[in-house]
Amino acid sequence: MAARKLRNMGFPCTFNVPCVGRSGGLSLAWKKEVHLNVISSSLRGIYVTSTDIIHSKTCHIHFIYGEPNSSLRQDFWEQQCQQTIAPLDEPIFFIGDFNALLGTEDKNGGLEVDDPDFKNLRNFCTVFNLHDPGFYGTRFTWSNMQQGHDLILERLDRCLINQTAEDLFPKLCVNNIPRDSSDHCPMHIGFNYEDNCMPRPFHFMAMWIEDPTYRDIIFNSWSVNVLGSPAYKLKVKLLSTKKGLRDWNKSSSGNIQTNISTIRKELTDIQVSNPTDTINTSRLKARLEYLYNLEELYWKDKSREVWILEGDRNSPYFHRVTLFRRKRNVISWINNSLNIILTDRDSIVTFFIDYFKGLYSSHPQQFQYEILADLPVKFSDEDNASLNTPLSPEKIKNAVF
């Protein structure tokens, strides 16, 4: 059932570790364009490898689920330390729910923890030379979902890497996404993270038609008195209409994505600064759920699936269509003329500009007259001299009149 749901979400490739009764079980899903080799699996993890085409390195990725039973935890980590690890010159990742802490700062509430509680995970990191690359978002990735003094928060989910992985992926970014329904925070890991946004083109959203005030915005923008040629008037009025719709969208219910981002940021700030504030957390979760319902229309517009007249209000489908088109239009790396792979955005932009400048620039070349020696003669010297004779006024008069 899990594999079927994952395929419906857009992940055709899956690997599953069956559950034991009603507990346990692991599922790994990936897109078909991602090439993963499943090396081994158990109730506590899945080990895969993948080749990084940019650096020609084999990435070793361990998706781990730590032992939840405290009485069996010691033996589990001892077995983990005895496993065969990849060469030190290849990147290694351990990602998942470790069910273990690294320090006192990783827990809030509940019983106090001391150094023996951190020994297992710390020893594991030392054996395989692993470290935490840092993260963004809330520190505590798990909550017992209680309130008041019964609330317990812990950082159980993390990503551990070796030094080779950090050297190969200097832009790696771990982002702990706020909890909204589960007791765990989703964790997003970006390997080519850049904290900048490119300008987006303007698109008229079909969802605006649901609001009757959009007609007033267009009417007021189109009524602007403009002096100039008809083409200039059309250009100015189109720009005025675009600006009017954008400003109206920001101040109305149309800015769903902005509202969702704002609520998620507020939820993150609360879970970071005041994780015990369950009242405001519940309020923000309810607001976020409402915005998710509004987002349904937004993704349907963005997907550009105009052949769909009636849908089942399934925003993940429209979301996948949009992301697929966006991914297809994005160039994350390119191989230049020197057979060097460029991954930096500025380098890619510079390469494209230089390439097309050279492609569309003129390069005068000296004409090779020896080519004419092999061409057959069609005109004699007398014919050529006659054609080059200047026109007389009499010839022009006879030709025109």
HELIX and SHEET records of a PDB file:
HELIX    1   1 ALA A    2  ASN A    8  1                                   7    
HELIX    2   2 SER A   70  LEU A   72  5                                   3    
HELIX    3   3 ARG A   73  CYS A   81  1                                   9    
HELIX    4   4 THR A  104  ASP A  106  5                                   3    
HELIX    5   5 ASP A  115  VAL A  127  1                                  13    
HELIX    6   6 GLY A  148  ASP A  150  5                                   3    
HELIX    7   7 GLN A  163  LEU A  168  1                                   6    
HELIX    8   8 ALA A  206  GLU A  210  5                                   5    
HELIX    9   9 TYR A  214  TRP A  222  1                                   9    
HELIX   10  10 PRO A  230  SER A  251  1                                  22    
HELIX   11  11 ILE A  256  SER A  273  1                                  18    
HELIX   12  12 THR A  278  SER A  303  1                                  26    
HELIX   13  13 SER A  315  ARG A  328  1                                  14    
HELIX   14  14 ARG A  345  LEU A  359  1                                  15    
HELIX   15  15 TYR A  369  ASP A  374  5                                   6    
HELIX   16  16 ASP A  381  LEU A  387  1                                   7    
HELIX   17  17 PRO A  393  VAL A  400  1                                   8    
SHEET    1   A 2 CYS A  13  VAL A  17  0                                        
SHEET    2   A 2 LEU A  26  TRP A  30 -1                                        
SHEET    1   B 5 ASN A  37  SER A  42  0                                        
SHEET    2   B 5 GLY A  45  ASP A  52 -1                                        
SHEET    3   B 5 LYS A  57  TYR A  65 -1                                        
SHEET    4   B 5 ILE A  92  ASP A  97  1                                        
SHEET    5   B 5 ASP A 157  ILE A 161 -1                                        
SHEET    1   C 3 LYS A 107  ASN A 108  0                                        
SHEET    2   C 3 LEU A 153  GLU A 154 -1                                        
SHEET    3   C 3 TRP A 142  SER A 143 -1                                        
SHEET    1   D 3 TYR A 136  GLY A 137  0                                        
SHEET    2   D 3 CYS A 173  ASN A 176  1                                        
SHEET    3   D 3 MET A 187  GLY A 190 -1                                        
SHEET    1   E 2 ILE A 334  ASN A 335  0                                        
SHEET    2   E 2 ILE A 341  LEU A 342 -1                                        
END                                                                             
